[in-house]
């Protein structure tokens, strides 16, 4: 019983760590690159516009989609590690 509780606590800790990591990447790309660092990225041309604008319009959306697939892949590995696979 105690082993199940410690296993569940480890699983939840790993899950929360993964969520916070994904949120940190999302926040950096969405707010950092698109808003805070936009003046620094303004001189880099991408697709006819500057990189800061590109991150605000396209980059944050594409990063979010990549994060969805990354999270699903890592959670499947985490589930398999703890014996909770489908």
N, C-alpha and C positions, 0 to 999 in steps of 0.2 A: 504494500500500500504506500509506504513512504517512498519507495523507488518510483512508483507511478507519479506521485506528486512532484518529485524532483525532476523526473523526465518531462512532465508537463510544464514545469517552470522553466526548464532549459529551452524547450520548444518555443514557449511564448517569448522568452528573452531574445532568442534568435530571430523570431518573427518581427518583434518590435524594432530590433536593430536594423533589419532589412528595410522596414517601412521608413524609419528615420533617415537611412542612407538615401533611399529613393526620393524622399521629400527634400533632402539637402541638395541633391542634383537638380531637381525640378525648380527649387527656389533660386539656385544660382543661375540657371539658364533663363528662367522667366523674369526674375527681378534684377539679378546681377547684370547679365549680358544685355538685356533689353532695356533696362531703365538706368541703373546706376553706372554701368560702364559704357553706355552708348556714346558719350562724347569721345572716349578713347577708341572706340571701334568705328567711328564715323569715317575715318580715312581709308578703311579697307573696303574696296568695292566687291560686291557679290551680286551677280544677276542684275546689274544695272542700278543697284542701290547700295547703301552702306551696310556693313555687317550688323550694326546695332539695330537698324530697322528690320533687317532680315530675321534676326533672332526674335524680335517682337512679333513679327507676322507669321513666320514659317518655322523658325528654329525651335521655338518653345513647344509648338504643336508636335513637330516631328520627334523631339526629345521625349515628350510625354508618351507618345505611341511606343517608342523604343523602351521606355521605362515600364510600360504595361507588360510587354513581352518578357523583359528581363525579370520582373517581379514574378510572373507566372513560372518561368523557368527555374528561378531560385527556390520558389515555394515548392515546386515538385521535387527538387533535390532535397529540400529540408524535410518534406513529408516522408520521402523514402528513407532518409537517415533515421528518423524517429519511428519508422514502421507505420506511418499513416497514409501510405500511398493508396492510389485509387485501385 
